[in-house]
Amino acid sequence: MIVGGAFLVSALLVIVSPGPDSALVVHRVIRAGRRAPAYLTMAGILTAGALHATLAIVGVAGLLDRHPGQLTALRWTGALGLFCWGAVILTTTARTRPASPAGGTTPPRSTVHPYWQGVLCTGTNPKVGIFLLAFLPQFVPVDAPPGRAMALLAAVHLALAAVWLAALTETAYRLRRRVDRPGVLRMVELATGVLFMGFAVRMALMG
């Protein structure tokens, strides 16, 4: 059996750990007050994750790992993207009116489609591919074809990620409806911007 309990537990521990993807999905729900943008973002995240997995399986991620200069350039590019995202969230939130005439919140509009936000968030993080390249082979049985086995494990990993992100979306949506106070939502937006900047610093400093 290729997909064993050890792989499922290990994959879940990795997936539920805090990261930019989870923060972005929750942010989309808080900002829009609807599920649809978060699910579009989730689709973009999974698309980029599938691309990373494909590159890891064919060995491209390994080439990056053996050429530190290219990996460093990609890592700094991803960190810059996350930092700019955090700065945009902070700036937009600070400029947005806290309440509409009807008494509800007025979420700021984003110039980037939610799907492409997800693609960019995960796609510009080279650590995802490097991690999959190091993580997946540990669970490939000796008698199994490596490429096919890694593809199956990657598919299960992405399926678990989809379940987790969907659960985050539904939880954030319900909390958003219960706490629909402009002041609270504004603080959440500001905290999200700071969180993205923190992820950017962590990505830049981790070798």
CORCORQUI-V132472 format. One record per pair of residues at least 12 apart in sequence whose C-alpha atoms are under 10 Angstrom apart, sorted by sequence separation. I is the first residue (numbers start at 0). J is the second residue. D is the distance in Angstrom with one decimal. If there is no record, write none. Layout:
BEGIN
i=I j=J d=D
i=I j=J d=D
END
This chain:
BEGIN
i=24 j=36 d=8.4
i=25 j=37 d=7.2
i=27 j=39 d=9.5
i=95 j=107 d=6.3
i=136 j=148 d=8.6
i=137 j=149 d=9.6
i=139 j=151 d=9.8
i=24 j=37 d=5.1
i=27 j=40 d=7.8
i=94 j=107 d=8.8
i=95 j=108 d=9.7
i=135 j=148 d=8.8
i=136 j=149 d=6.7
i=139 j=152 d=8.3
i=23 j=37 d=8.1
i=24 j=38 d=7.8
i=27 j=41 d=9.9
i=92 j=106 d=8.5
i=135 j=149 d=6.0
i=138 j=152 d=8.1
i=24 j=39 d=9.2
i=25 j=40 d=10.0
i=91 j=106 d=9.5
i=92 j=107 d=7.1
i=134 j=149 d=9.7
i=135 j=150 d=9.0
i=24 j=40 d=6.4
i=91 j=107 d=6.7
i=135 j=151 d=9.7
i=136 j=152 d=9.1
i=23 j=40 d=7.8
i=24 j=41 d=6.7
i=91 j=108 d=8.8
i=132 j=149 d=9.1
i=135 j=152 d=6.7
i=23 j=41 d=8.9
i=91 j=109 d=9.1
i=131 j=149 d=9.3
i=134 j=152 d=9.9
i=135 j=153 d=7.3
i=88 j=107 d=9.1
i=134 j=153 d=9.8
i=20 j=40 d=8.9
i=21 j=41 d=9.0
i=24 j=44 d=9.3
i=20 j=41 d=8.1
i=23 j=44 d=9.6
i=88 j=109 d=9.4
i=131 j=152 d=9.8
i=135 j=156 d=9.3
i=87 j=109 d=9.5
i=131 j=153 d=7.9
i=21 j=44 d=9.7
i=20 j=44 d=7.0
i=20 j=45 d=9.8
i=131 j=156 d=9.6
i=84 j=116 d=9.6
i=84 j=120 d=9.3
i=81 j=119 d=9.3
i=80 j=119 d=8.3
i=81 j=120 d=7.3
i=80 j=120 d=7.8
i=77 j=119 d=8.6
i=78 j=120 d=9.8
i=81 j=123 d=9.0
i=77 j=120 d=7.8
i=80 j=123 d=7.7
i=81 j=124 d=9.5
i=77 j=121 d=8.7
i=79 j=123 d=9.6
i=80 j=124 d=9.5
i=77 j=122 d=8.3
i=78 j=123 d=8.3
i=77 j=123 d=4.6
i=78 j=124 d=7.9
i=76 j=123 d=6.9
i=77 j=124 d=5.3
i=75 j=123 d=9.3
i=76 j=124 d=8.3
i=77 j=125 d=7.7
i=74 j=123 d=7.6
i=75 j=124 d=9.1
i=76 j=125 d=9.5
i=77 j=126 d=9.6
i=73 j=123 d=7.1
i=74 j=124 d=6.4
i=75 j=125 d=9.7
i=73 j=124 d=7.4
i=74 j=125 d=6.2
i=73 j=125 d=6.4
i=74 j=126 d=7.5
i=72 j=125 d=9.7
i=73 j=126 d=9.2
i=70 j=124 d=10.0
i=71 j=125 d=9.2
i=70 j=125 d=7.1
i=70 j=126 d=8.7
i=30 j=88 d=9.8
i=70 j=129 d=9.6
i=23 j=84 d=9.9
i=64 j=125 d=9.6
i=19 j=81 d=8.1
i=26 j=88 d=9.5
i=30 j=92 d=9.5
i=63 j=125 d=8.7
i=64 j=126 d=9.5
i=64 j=128 d=9.7
i=60 j=125 d=7.9
i=63 j=128 d=9.4
i=64 j=129 d=7.0
i=60 j=126 d=8.9
i=63 j=129 d=8.1
i=60 j=127 d=9.1
i=61 j=128 d=8.6
i=62 j=129 d=9.6
i=46 j=114 d=9.2
i=47 j=115 d=9.7
i=50 j=118 d=9.8
i=60 j=128 d=5.6
i=61 j=129 d=6.8
i=64 j=132 d=9.7
i=43 j=112 d=9.9
i=44 j=113 d=9.9
i=45 j=114 d=9.9
i=46 j=115 d=9.8
i=48 j=117 d=9.8
i=59 j=128 d=8.7
i=60 j=129 d=5.5
i=43 j=113 d=7.7
i=44 j=114 d=7.8
i=47 j=117 d=7.7
i=48 j=118 d=8.4
i=51 j=121 d=8.7
i=58 j=128 d=9.6
i=59 j=129 d=9.2
i=60 j=130 d=8.9
i=42 j=113 d=9.0
i=43 j=114 d=4.6
i=44 j=115 d=8.6
i=46 j=117 d=8.4
i=47 j=118 d=5.2
i=50 j=121 d=9.8
i=51 j=122 d=7.4
i=58 j=129 d=9.7
i=60 j=131 d=8.7
i=61 j=132 d=7.0
i=32 j=104 d=9.1
i=40 j=112 d=8.3
i=41 j=113 d=8.5
i=42 j=114 d=6.3
i=43 j=115 d=5.9
i=44 j=116 d=8.1
i=45 j=117 d=8.0
i=46 j=118 d=6.6
i=47 j=119 d=7.8
i=50 j=122 d=8.0
i=51 j=123 d=10.0
i=55 j=127 d=9.1
i=56 j=128 d=9.1
i=60 j=132 d=6.8
i=61 j=133 d=8.9
i=31 j=104 d=9.6
i=32 j=105 d=9.8
i=39 j=112 d=8.5
i=40 j=113 d=4.7
i=41 j=114 d=7.3
i=42 j=115 d=9.1
i=43 j=116 d=7.0
i=44 j=117 d=4.4
i=45 j=118 d=7.8
i=47 j=120 d=8.5
i=48 j=121 d=6.6
i=49 j=122 d=9.7
i=51 j=124 d=9.2
i=55 j=128 d=5.5
i=59 j=132 d=9.3
i=60 j=133 d=9.6
i=30 j=104 d=9.3
i=31 j=105 d=8.9
i=32 j=106 d=7.9
i=39 j=113 d=5.6
i=40 j=114 d=4.4
i=41 j=115 d=9.9
i=42 j=116 d=9.9
i=43 j=117 d=4.2
i=44 j=118 d=5.1
i=47 j=121 d=5.8
i=48 j=122 d=7.2
i=51 j=125 d=8.0
i=54 j=128 d=7.0
i=55 j=129 d=6.9
i=58 j=132 d=7.8
i=30 j=105 d=8.8
i=31 j=106 d=6.0
i=38 j=113 d=8.4
i=39 j=114 d=4.8
i=40 j=115 d=7.1
i=41 j=116 d=9.3
i=42 j=117 d=7.1
i=43 j=118 d=4.4
i=44 j=119 d=8.0
i=46 j=121 d=8.8
i=47 j=122 d=5.0
i=51 j=126 d=9.3
i=52 j=127 d=8.2
i=53 j=128 d=8.6
i=54 j=129 d=9.4
i=55 j=130 d=8.7
i=56 j=131 d=8.5
i=57 j=132 d=9.4
i=104 j=179 d=7.5
i=106 j=181 d=9.7
i=30 j=106 d=5.4
i=31 j=107 d=8.0
i=36 j=112 d=8.5
i=37 j=113 d=7.2
i=38 j=114 d=8.3
i=39 j=115 d=8.5
i=40 j=116 d=6.2
i=41 j=117 d=6.2
i=42 j=118 d=8.1
i=43 j=119 d=7.9
i=44 j=120 d=7.1
i=45 j=121 d=8.3
i=46 j=122 d=8.6
i=47 j=123 d=8.8
i=48 j=124 d=9.8
i=51 j=127 d=6.6
i=52 j=128 d=6.1
i=55 j=131 d=6.4
i=56 j=132 d=6.9
i=103 j=179 d=7.6
i=104 j=180 d=7.4
i=105 j=181 d=8.5
i=126 j=202 d=8.5
i=29 j=106 d=8.5
i=30 j=107 d=7.0
i=31 j=108 d=8.3
i=36 j=113 d=5.7
i=37 j=114 d=8.6
i=39 j=116 d=9.0
i=40 j=117 d=4.5
i=41 j=118 d=8.7
i=43 j=120 d=8.6
i=44 j=121 d=5.7
i=45 j=122 d=9.7
i=47 j=124 d=9.5
i=51 j=128 d=4.7
i=52 j=129 d=9.2
i=54 j=131 d=9.5
i=55 j=132 d=5.0
i=103 j=180 d=7.7
i=104 j=181 d=5.6
i=125 j=202 d=9.7
i=30 j=108 d=8.4
i=31 j=109 d=9.6
i=35 j=113 d=9.1
i=36 j=114 d=7.8
i=39 j=117 d=7.8
i=40 j=118 d=7.7
i=43 j=121 d=8.2
i=44 j=122 d=7.7
i=50 j=128 d=8.5
i=51 j=129 d=8.5
i=52 j=130 d=9.5
i=53 j=131 d=9.6
i=54 j=132 d=8.7
i=55 j=133 d=8.8
i=102 j=180 d=9.3
i=103 j=181 d=7.3
i=104 j=182 d=9.2
i=106 j=184 d=9.5
i=124 j=202 d=8.3
i=30 j=109 d=9.4
i=38 j=117 d=9.6
i=39 j=118 d=10.0
i=40 j=119 d=9.9
i=43 j=122 d=9.0
i=48 j=127 d=7.5
i=49 j=128 d=9.6
i=51 j=130 d=9.6
i=52 j=131 d=6.4
i=53 j=132 d=9.8
i=56 j=135 d=9.0
i=102 j=181 d=8.9
i=106 j=185 d=9.5
i=126 j=205 d=9.7
i=37 j=117 d=9.1
i=40 j=120 d=9.3
i=47 j=127 d=9.5
i=48 j=128 d=8.1
i=51 j=131 d=7.9
i=52 j=132 d=7.8
i=55 j=135 d=9.2
i=56 j=136 d=9.4
i=104 j=184 d=8.3
i=126 j=206 d=9.7
i=47 j=128 d=9.9
i=51 j=132 d=9.2
i=104 j=185 d=9.1
i=27 j=109 d=9.8
i=98 j=180 d=8.9
i=99 j=181 d=9.5
i=106 j=188 d=10.0
i=48 j=131 d=9.6
i=52 j=135 d=9.4
i=97 j=180 d=9.1
i=98 j=181 d=6.2
i=97 j=181 d=5.4
i=98 j=182 d=9.0
i=96 j=181 d=9.1
i=97 j=182 d=7.1
i=27 j=113 d=7.8
i=97 j=183 d=10.0
i=97 j=184 d=8.8
i=97 j=185 d=7.2
i=24 j=113 d=9.3
i=27 j=116 d=9.8
i=56 j=145 d=8.8
i=57 j=146 d=8.0
i=96 j=185 d=9.7
i=23 j=113 d=9.6
i=56 j=146 d=6.4
i=95 j=185 d=9.2
i=56 j=147 d=9.1
i=24 j=116 d=9.8
i=56 j=148 d=9.8
i=92 j=184 d=9.8
i=93 j=185 d=8.5
i=23 j=116 d=8.4
i=24 j=117 d=8.3
i=53 j=146 d=9.9
i=56 j=149 d=6.7
i=92 j=185 d=6.8
i=23 j=117 d=7.7
i=55 j=149 d=9.2
i=56 j=150 d=7.2
i=92 j=186 d=9.1
i=55 j=150 d=9.8
i=92 j=187 d=9.9
i=93 j=188 d=9.4
i=20 j=116 d=9.9
i=53 j=149 d=9.4
i=89 j=185 d=9.8
i=92 j=188 d=6.7
i=93 j=189 d=8.2
i=20 j=117 d=7.4
i=23 j=120 d=8.1
i=52 j=149 d=8.7
i=53 j=150 d=7.7
i=56 j=153 d=9.1
i=91 j=188 d=9.4
i=92 j=189 d=6.8
i=19 j=117 d=9.7
i=20 j=118 d=9.9
i=52 j=150 d=7.7
i=55 j=153 d=9.7
i=91 j=189 d=9.5
i=89 j=188 d=7.3
i=90 j=189 d=8.9
i=20 j=120 d=6.8
i=52 j=152 d=9.7
i=53 j=153 d=8.6
i=88 j=188 d=7.0
i=89 j=189 d=5.5
i=92 j=192 d=9.1
i=19 j=120 d=7.1
i=20 j=121 d=6.8
i=49 j=150 d=9.7
i=52 j=153 d=6.3
i=88 j=189 d=7.1
i=89 j=190 d=8.5
i=91 j=192 d=9.9
i=19 j=121 d=8.0
i=51 j=153 d=9.7
i=52 j=154 d=8.7
i=88 j=190 d=9.4
i=89 j=191 d=8.3
i=90 j=192 d=8.9
i=85 j=188 d=9.7
i=86 j=189 d=9.6
i=88 j=191 d=7.6
i=89 j=192 d=5.3
i=49 j=153 d=7.7
i=52 j=156 d=9.7
i=85 j=189 d=8.8
i=88 j=192 d=5.2
i=89 j=193 d=7.6
i=19 j=124 d=9.6
i=48 j=153 d=9.0
i=49 j=154 d=7.9
i=52 j=157 d=9.2
i=85 j=190 d=9.4
i=87 j=192 d=7.7
i=88 j=193 d=8.7
i=48 j=154 d=9.8
i=85 j=191 d=7.3
i=86 j=192 d=6.4
i=49 j=156 d=9.7
i=84 j=191 d=9.9
i=85 j=192 d=4.0
i=86 j=193 d=8.0
i=88 j=195 d=9.0
i=48 j=156 d=9.5
i=49 j=157 d=7.3
i=84 j=192 d=7.3
i=85 j=193 d=6.1
i=48 j=157 d=7.2
i=83 j=192 d=9.4
i=84 j=193 d=9.8
i=85 j=194 d=7.3
i=86 j=195 d=8.4
i=82 j=192 d=8.6
i=85 j=195 d=4.9
i=86 j=196 d=7.4
i=46 j=157 d=9.4
i=81 j=192 d=9.4
i=82 j=193 d=8.9
i=84 j=195 d=6.9
i=85 j=196 d=5.3
i=45 j=157 d=6.6
i=48 j=160 d=9.5
i=82 j=194 d=9.4
i=83 j=195 d=8.6
i=84 j=196 d=7.8
i=85 j=197 d=8.7
i=44 j=157 d=9.6
i=45 j=158 d=8.8
i=81 j=194 d=9.5
i=82 j=195 d=6.2
i=83 j=196 d=7.8
i=85 j=198 d=9.3
i=81 j=195 d=5.8
i=82 j=196 d=4.6
i=85 j=199 d=8.7
i=45 j=160 d=7.9
i=80 j=195 d=9.5
i=81 j=196 d=6.4
i=82 j=197 d=7.9
i=84 j=199 d=9.4
i=44 j=160 d=9.4
i=45 j=161 d=7.2
i=80 j=196 d=9.5
i=81 j=197 d=8.8
i=82 j=198 d=7.9
i=83 j=199 d=8.9
i=44 j=161 d=9.1
i=78 j=195 d=9.4
i=79 j=196 d=9.0
i=81 j=198 d=7.1
i=82 j=199 d=5.2
i=78 j=196 d=8.4
i=81 j=199 d=5.2
i=82 j=200 d=7.7
i=41 j=160 d=9.3
i=42 j=161 d=8.4
i=45 j=164 d=9.8
i=78 j=197 d=9.6
i=80 j=199 d=7.8
i=81 j=200 d=8.9
i=41 j=161 d=7.3
i=44 j=164 d=9.6
i=78 j=198 d=7.6
i=79 j=199 d=6.6
i=78 j=199 d=4.3
i=79 j=200 d=8.8
i=81 j=202 d=9.1
i=42 j=164 d=9.9
i=77 j=199 d=7.5
i=78 j=200 d=6.7
i=38 j=161 d=9.6
i=41 j=164 d=6.8
i=76 j=199 d=9.7
i=78 j=201 d=8.1
i=79 j=202 d=9.3
i=10 j=134 d=9.0
i=40 j=164 d=9.8
i=41 j=165 d=7.8
i=75 j=199 d=8.6
i=78 j=202 d=5.7
i=79 j=203 d=8.3
i=9 j=134 d=9.3
i=10 j=135 d=9.5
i=74 j=199 d=9.4
i=75 j=200 d=9.4
i=77 j=202 d=7.7
i=78 j=203 d=5.6
i=38 j=164 d=8.5
i=76 j=202 d=9.8
i=77 j=203 d=8.2
i=78 j=204 d=9.2
i=37 j=164 d=8.9
i=38 j=165 d=7.3
i=41 j=168 d=9.1
i=75 j=202 d=7.5
i=76 j=203 d=8.8
i=6 j=134 d=9.4
i=37 j=165 d=8.6
i=74 j=202 d=6.6
i=75 j=203 d=5.6
i=6 j=135 d=8.6
i=74 j=203 d=6.3
i=75 j=204 d=9.0
i=37 j=167 d=9.5
i=38 j=168 d=7.5
i=73 j=203 d=9.8
i=74 j=204 d=9.2
i=6 j=137 d=8.8
i=34 j=165 d=9.5
i=37 j=168 d=6.5
i=38 j=169 d=9.9
i=72 j=203 d=9.8
i=74 j=205 d=8.9
i=6 j=138 d=6.5
i=36 j=168 d=9.8
i=37 j=169 d=9.5
i=71 j=203 d=8.4
i=74 j=206 d=8.8
i=5 j=138 d=8.2
i=6 j=139 d=9.7
i=35 j=168 d=9.4
i=71 j=204 d=10.0
i=34 j=168 d=6.7
i=37 j=171 d=9.9
i=71 j=205 d=9.7
i=3 j=138 d=8.1
i=33 j=168 d=9.3
i=34 j=169 d=7.4
i=37 j=172 d=9.5
i=71 j=206 d=7.7
i=2 j=138 d=7.7
i=3 j=139 d=9.9
i=33 j=169 d=9.8
i=70 j=206 d=9.1
i=1 j=138 d=7.2
i=2 j=139 d=8.6
i=34 j=171 d=9.0
i=1 j=139 d=6.5
i=2 j=140 d=9.5
i=33 j=171 d=9.7
i=34 j=172 d=6.6
i=0 j=139 d=9.6
i=1 j=140 d=6.4
i=21 j=160 d=9.7
i=25 j=164 d=8.8
i=28 j=167 d=9.5
i=29 j=168 d=9.6
i=32 j=171 d=9.2
i=33 j=172 d=6.8
i=34 j=173 d=9.9
i=67 j=206 d=9.0
i=0 j=140 d=8.0
i=20 j=160 d=9.9
i=24 j=164 d=7.1
i=28 j=168 d=6.7
i=32 j=172 d=6.9
i=33 j=173 d=9.9
i=23 j=164 d=10.0
i=24 j=165 d=8.9
i=27 j=168 d=8.7
i=28 j=169 d=8.8
i=31 j=172 d=9.7
i=32 j=173 d=9.6
i=1 j=143 d=7.9
i=10 j=152 d=9.6
i=14 j=156 d=8.4
i=21 j=163 d=8.7
i=22 j=164 d=9.8
i=25 j=167 d=6.7
i=26 j=168 d=9.4
i=28 j=170 d=9.6
i=29 j=171 d=7.1
i=33 j=175 d=9.0
i=0 j=143 d=9.5
i=10 j=153 d=9.9
i=13 j=156 d=9.7
i=14 j=157 d=9.2
i=21 j=164 d=6.6
i=24 j=167 d=7.5
i=25 j=168 d=6.2
i=28 j=171 d=6.4
i=29 j=172 d=7.3
i=32 j=175 d=6.7
i=33 j=176 d=9.5
i=15 j=159 d=9.7
i=20 j=164 d=8.4
i=21 j=165 d=9.9
i=24 j=168 d=6.5
i=25 j=169 d=9.3
i=27 j=171 d=9.4
i=28 j=172 d=6.0
i=31 j=175 d=9.8
i=32 j=176 d=7.7
i=7 j=152 d=9.4
i=10 j=155 d=9.0
i=11 j=156 d=8.2
i=14 j=159 d=7.7
i=15 j=160 d=8.3
i=22 j=167 d=9.4
i=25 j=170 d=8.8
i=26 j=171 d=8.7
i=27 j=172 d=9.7
i=28 j=173 d=9.7
i=29 j=174 d=9.0
i=30 j=175 d=9.4
i=2 j=148 d=8.9
i=6 j=152 d=8.3
i=10 j=156 d=6.3
i=14 j=160 d=6.0
i=21 j=167 d=7.5
i=25 j=171 d=6.0
i=28 j=174 d=9.8
i=29 j=175 d=6.2
i=1 j=148 d=6.8
i=9 j=156 d=9.9
i=10 j=157 d=9.5
i=13 j=160 d=9.4
i=14 j=161 d=9.6
i=21 j=168 d=9.1
i=24 j=171 d=8.9
i=25 j=172 d=8.3
i=28 j=175 d=7.6
i=29 j=176 d=9.4
i=32 j=179 d=9.0
i=1 j=149 d=9.2
i=7 j=155 d=8.4
i=11 j=159 d=7.1
i=15 j=163 d=7.1
i=2 j=151 d=8.1
i=3 j=152 d=9.8
i=6 j=155 d=9.6
i=7 j=156 d=8.0
i=10 j=159 d=7.9
i=11 j=160 d=8.0
i=14 j=163 d=7.5
i=15 j=164 d=9.0
i=1 j=151 d=8.2
i=2 j=152 d=6.6
i=6 j=156 d=9.0
i=10 j=160 d=8.7
i=14 j=164 d=9.1
i=25 j=175 d=9.8
i=29 j=179 d=9.5
i=1 j=152 d=7.7
i=7 j=159 d=8.6
i=11 j=163 d=8.7
i=15 j=167 d=9.9
i=2 j=155 d=8.1
i=2 j=156 d=10.0
i=30 j=184 d=8.2
i=29 j=184 d=7.1
i=30 j=185 d=9.2
i=29 j=185 d=9.4
i=30 j=187 d=9.4
i=29 j=187 d=7.9
i=30 j=188 d=7.4
i=29 j=188 d=7.5
i=26 j=187 d=8.4
i=27 j=188 d=9.9
i=26 j=188 d=7.2
i=29 j=191 d=9.8
i=26 j=190 d=9.9
i=26 j=191 d=6.8
i=25 j=191 d=8.9
i=26 j=192 d=9.1
i=23 j=191 d=8.3
i=22 j=191 d=7.1
i=23 j=192 d=9.9
i=22 j=192 d=9.6
i=23 j=194 d=10.0
i=19 j=191 d=9.9
i=22 j=194 d=7.9
i=23 j=195 d=8.5
i=22 j=195 d=7.8
i=19 j=194 d=8.4
i=20 j=195 d=10.0
i=18 j=194 d=9.3
i=19 j=195 d=6.7
i=22 j=198 d=9.8
i=18 j=195 d=8.9
i=19 j=196 d=9.8
i=19 j=197 d=9.6
i=19 j=198 d=6.6
i=18 j=198 d=7.2
i=19 j=199 d=8.9
i=17 j=198 d=9.6
END
